[in-house]
Amino acid sequence: MKKKASGVIVLLTVVGFLGFGVTACKKAARPIPPNIVESSDEIKQERLLWNLKTLVDAYEHGGHTDPAWDDFAKQSLTEFARIRANQLDPNEAWWDLVATNAEAAVKVGCTDPMVKYLFIKFALPQTNKPNTFADAFCQTALDMQNSSYPSIRKFYAAAAAVDQMCFTYGTNVGAQSVFAQVLPLMNQNLTPALRDKTMPPEEALDAAQRALTLMSGNNAQYLKEYQLVEKPLFDNWPNASATWLFKGNSYVDMAWRARGGGYADKVNDQGWKTFFADLAIAENALTNAWSVNTNDERIAIQMLRVAEGAQRNRDEMELWFQRAMADDPNCYEACQKKLHYLYPQWYGSRDDMIAFGHECVGSTNWGGSVPLILTDAHWEYWLYINDPQEKTNYWRLPDVWPDIKASYARFFQLNPQAAGYYKNYAWFAYNCEQWDIFNGLVPKVRAGDYYYFGGKDEFDKMVQRAREKSGNSKSL
């Protein structure tokens, strides 16, 4: 059976800027000592208090306070702390709360760099060009570096600047002089940040994962970056599930990097050897993480990736899938991983994929975006088809549109405010030649969604064709 890797994480290549002399050697996972199972509520509360300390308290002692904007600034920072701690109320308009307060503070002259960071991230109009965001994030990163905010806040400011710079300038990012200024600030601040033993392990996990994603390029560099953050994580939080989860995540990624994204017959012997060795380390680490915290679906999700790569039977895959869904009944990512396991090029078939999709639509326990898995099943199978004629005709097969319709009907029933998904539904309606459905969705497609169809001109052509096909050929 040919097995092709998909969903392999593609990381930004930033070559040769770290200079840390970390030995690139892989160490076997350490057995974890017995520990009390972590409580999600306790974790959230610990994160909230720490975020309030490093945001609101830091603001109050940072030298940029003023009665004209203090209330706005502190409200914005407080809400951001609650976001970081996942302490939000159901249906809370958290984005607006951060944005409106940060914007109000800036409008009356707030000079605090952290508040300005929140303004750029949450309130700066999305109509601005990418370079506007890049310039703003870079200036804020430099201002944060000269502030009294803790290292962790300076790290995230620099990370946002690097991320936006790379998005804006792509391969030409190195030619931007300010890039050379903000890039080193990431590790300059990450290292002292991870020495802070008061930092909750989940916060350390987030920072380490962010750094690894942004600052690694080839396989050797990835391992070097991993080793850089592994030591402080295990020194400060050796028994935390987050530490072991980070190790598991990283070694799963390293395994797939070593294997590559091609079919099995294209993987060389060394690739296979490293692949299975890294998966074994990942499994050990994730087992340790699960022994500490059985309430974290992220651990189970990574175990699904291990089960697939290590060629485990379906019963083992199902065990971890059920554990993930028990922790989070709306866990779309776990459903994606199971669907991937059921691909024809792995261990399943089209029938298996579609049957699972129907289960996702029909379940009264699962919610969120889970019903869209049925649509995903058809989409992924369509991508798998090699025959051009079969590919062209797929969306007209008699079982396809009823499934797409049922998938989105259930999704919108569960998520009536999810207006951003009308563009997706319209795309499928058009390709399935459901002209009346497509015509009905056209008014719900927003101007910012035209990219999804190839731009406004292409979308207008689709609208015109659908009107002609449905007997309403009135020109646009």
N, C-alpha and C positions, 0 to 999 in steps of 0.2 A: 504494500500500500504506500502510495506517495503521500507524504505529509509535508505540507508547506506552512512555515511559520507566518502568522499574521499578527498584527497588533504589537509588533516589536517596537519598543519605545525608541524614537529617534531623538537623540539629544543634541543640543547645540554644541558645535565644536569650537572651543576657544583654546587655542594651542599655546602651551608653554608660558603661562603667566604666573603659575603658582610658585614653583621653585622650592617646594617642601620636600625634604629628603626622606620620604616615607618608603620603606622597603616594600616592594610589590610582591609580597608572599601571601599565600592563602592559608589561613589557620583553621583547623577543625573547630567546630562549634563547641563551646564549653557547656557542661551540664549545669542547669540552673538550680540553685538551692531552693528548698521549699519556701513558699511565700504565701501571704494572704491574697486571695483573689481580689483584684482591683474592682472598685465600685465605680460605675459610670458617673453617678451623681457626685461622688467625691472627686473624681478626675475633673469634672466640669467646674466644680466650685474652686478647686485648687488653681485651675487655669484662669478663672475669672479674677480671683484676688491678685494673681501675679500680673495679669494684663492691666488691671487697674493701677497697680503699683508702677509698672513700666510705661504707662501712658498718662493717666490723669495725674498721679503724684509727680511724675517726671515733668509734666507741663507746669505744675504749680511751682516747681523749683527751678524752672529753666530760664527765667529772666525775660519771658515774652508775654507775661500776663498783663491784662488791662481790663478795667470794668466794662469797657465798650464792647468787648467780645468774649469775656471769660465764660459766661453762661453758654454761649453757642459753642465755643471751643470744647469745654468740658463735656457737654452733651454729646457732641460728635465723637470725642475720644472714648466716652463711656460706652456708647453704643458699639463702637468698633471693638472694645474689649469684650463685650457680650457676644459679638459675632465670633471672635477668636476662640471664645470658650464654649461656643455652641449652646448658649443660654438664651435662645430666642423663643418668643411665644409663637404659637401657631398662627400662620398668616400675618405675622408682623412685617411691616414695610421697612425692614432694616436698612435696605439700600437708601431709601428716601430719607430716613432719619439721620444717617451719617451725612448724606449729600447736602441736605438743606441746612443743617447746622454748620457744616464746614464752609459752605458757600456764604452763609450769613456772616460768619466770623471773618472770612477773607474780605467781604465787601466793606466791612467797617474798619479794615486796616490791619487785621491780625498778621503778625510777623512770625508766628511760631512755625518752624519748618515741618513738624509732624502734622499739624492741622493743614498746612498747605499740601502735604503729601496726600492726606485724605481728600482734600478738595480735588486734586488732580485725578486721583483714582476713582472717585465716586461722582463728582459733580461737574468736571470739565466737559463741555458739550461734546458728544460723540461725533459731531459733524466736523470737528477740527481734523486737520491732516495729521498723519502719524508723526511727522517730525515735530509738530507742536507738542505732542505728548512726550516725545523723546527729550526735547529741550527742557521741558518743565520738570520731568523726572530727574534728569541729570543735575539741574540746578538745585533741586530739593535734596538730592543725595549729597551734594557738596555742602549745602547748608546744614544738613543733619550731621555731617562729619565734624563740623565746627560747633555743634551744640553739646549740651550736657545730657542728652538722652542716652539711655543704655546702649551697649554695643549691639544688642539684638535688633533694635529699631534702626540703627545705622546700617546693619546688614541688609534688612529688608528694603530699605530705601535704595541702596546700591543695587540690589538684585532687580528691583523694578526698573531702574534706569538701564541696566544691562539688557534686560529682557526686551524693553521697548526699543532700545538702540538696534539690537539685532533684528527685530521685526521690521524696523523702518529701513535700515540700510543693508541688510543681508550680508552678502560676501564683501561688501565695501565698508563694513562697520569699522574695520581696523584703520581706515583712512580718516576717521573722525577723531580729532585731537582730544575731545572731551571723553571719548571712550577709554583712552589710556589713563585718564584721571579716575574714572569711577570704577573701572574693572578691578583694580587691586583692593578697593575698599571692601569688597565682599569678604575675602578671607582675612583681611586685617581685622574685621569686626566679628567674623564667625568664630575664630579661635578663642578670643576672650569671652564671647557670649556663651560658648559651650563649657567654659570653666565655671560658670555661675551655677552652683549646686542648688540654688533656690528655684531655678527654672524647672517647671513641671516637665516630666519626661515627654509628654505629648508635644509640648512646644519645641523641645530639643529635636524630636522626630521630624516635625514640620520643617525646621530650619535645615537640618541635615539633608532631608530629601530635596528641598529647594536648591541647596548648594550643589548636590550631586547632579541634579537635572541640568543646571545651567553651566557648570564648570567642568564638564567632562566631555571628551571627544572620542578618541579611539579607545579600544579595549584596555590597553595598558594605562591610559590616563584615567579611565573610569575606576579601575582598581586602585589607582593612587589616590584619587579623591575619596573613595570609600574608606581607605585606610586612614586618611586624615581625620575623618570624623568618627570613625569607629572607636578609637582609643578614648576620647573624652566621654563618649556615650557609655561605654562599659566601665570606665573609671567612676563616673558619677551616678549612673543609674543601672547597675549590673543586673538587677532583678526585675526591672520594669518590662512589661510586655511591649511597650513602644520600642525599647532598645532592640529586643529580639525581632520585632516586626521589621524594623529598619534593616537588620542583617538579612532577614528572609527575603524582603523585597529586593534588596541589592543583589543577592546571589541568584535569585530568579532572573533578574535582568542580565546579570553577567553570563548566566547559562545561555540565554537566547542570543546574546551578543556573540558568544563563542560559536554557537551553532550556525548563526546566520539565518536569513529569511527565505532561503530556497527550499526546494523539495529535498527529501531525504537522500536521494541518490547524488545530490550535489554537495553533501556535507562530507568533509574529509575525516580521516580517522582521529586526528587531534581534536577537531571540532566536536566530534561525538564524545571523546574521552572527557574533555573539559565540560561539556554540556551536562553529562550525567554526574560528574563530580560536584559541580556547582549546585545542581538540583539537590543532591544529597545534603550538602551544607545548608541549603535553604530549608529543606524539610526539617532538619534538626532544629534550626533556629525557630521556625514557625511552630513546631511542636512545643518548644519551650515557651513561646509567647502564649500559646493556647492554654498551657498548664497554669499560667498566671491569670489570664483573662479570657473567659469563654463567652464574653458579651461583646466581642469585637469582630464584626463581620469581615473586616479587612484581612484578618488572619485567614479566615476560611476562604476568602476570594483568592489569596495567594496560593493556598493549598490546592485550589482548583487548577491553577496554572502548573503546579508541581505534578498533580495527578495526570494531566494531559501529557506533559513533556516526558515524564517517567514511565509512560505507557501502562498506567494503572487501570484496573478493570472499572466497569461502569458503577459497580456498587460503591467503590471508594469515592469516585467522583460524586455520586449522589449523596453520600454521607456528608461531604463538605458543603455541597450545595444546600442541603436541608439545614445545616448548621448556620450558614450565612443568612438564609431566609428567615430562620427562627429569630436571629438577632435583629434583622431589619427586613420586614415583609415587603418593603418597597425597593429592595436591592436590585436595581437594574443591572449593575455591573456583574453581580453573581450570575444573573440570567444570561448575560452576554458570554460569560466564560463557559457556562454549560452549553450554550448554543454552539460555541466554537468547538467544544469537545465533540459535538454531534455532526460536525461538517463531514461530508463524504470523504474528504482527503485525510480525515482523522479517524474517528471510530464510529461514525454514524452514516446517515443517508438523508436524502431530501425528506423522506417520510418521517424520519426521526425528528428532523428540524421542525417540520410543519406541525407534528403532533405536540411537540413541546410548546410551540407558539400558541396553539389552541389552548393548552393548559394555562398559559400566562394570561390569555384573554378571559378564560372561564373562571379563574380562581376568584373566590370572594375574600380571600385572605391577603392576596398580594395587590399592591396598588402602585401609586406613582407612575413611572414610565414603563412599568413591566408589561402592560398589554402591547406595547410597540414591538416586543420581541417577535410577534407573529409577522409583522411587516419586515423586521430585520431578517427573519428566516428566508423570506422570498428574495430580499435584496442580496443577501450573502450567497444564496444559491445561484442567483442570476450572475453574480460576479464570477462564480466558479465555472460557468458554462463556457466552453471553448468554441463550439460550433457557431459560426456567425448567424446562420439562419435560425437555429434554435434560440439564440440569444435575442434576436429581433422579435421573435414570436412569443417570447416568454410572458410578457405582460398581458397578452391576450388569451392565455390559457384559462379555461372556465373556472378553475378553483382559485385563481390569484386575486381578482378583484373582490370577491366576497370576503376573503381573508383580510385584505387591506382595509376594507370598509368596516369590518367587525373590530379590527385592531384599533382604528382611530375612533370609532364610536365609543368603545370602552374607555379609551384614553381621555377623550374630552368629557366623558361622563365623570371621571375621577378628577380631572384637571380642567374645570370650565374656564379658568383664567389664562390658560396656556395659549395665548393668541399667536405666539411665535411659531407654533407648529402647523398653522394653517398652510404655510408655504410648502411644507413637506407633504401634507395631504394633497395639496393641489398638484404637486409634481407627479405623484402616483396616479391621481385621477386622470391627468392628461395622458400619461404613458399607457394607462389601461384603457384609454379611449372612452372614458366616462365623461362625455362632453358636458352634459347638463350639470353634473356634480362640479366639474372644473369651473364652469361659468358661474355657479353659485358661490364658489370660493374666491373668485377674482377680487371682489370688493374687500375681502379680508386680508389680502396680501398687501403688506406695507411697502412703502417706497424703499425702505432699507433692506427689503428681502429680495430685490430684483437680482442680486448677485447669484442667488440660488438657482436661477434659471439661465444664467449666462449674461445677465445685464438686462436693462430695460427694453432695448430693441428686440432681443430674443423673446422676452416675456410678451411684448406686444404682438409679435408674430404668432405666438402660441394662443393668445387670446383671440386673435382674428381667425385662426384656423378652427378653434373650438366653436366659435360662433357660426362659422360656415357649416361645420359638420352637424351642428345641432339645428340648423335651419334658420338661425338668426345671424345673418351676414352683415348686419349694420356695422359700418366702418367705425373704427376708433376715433 
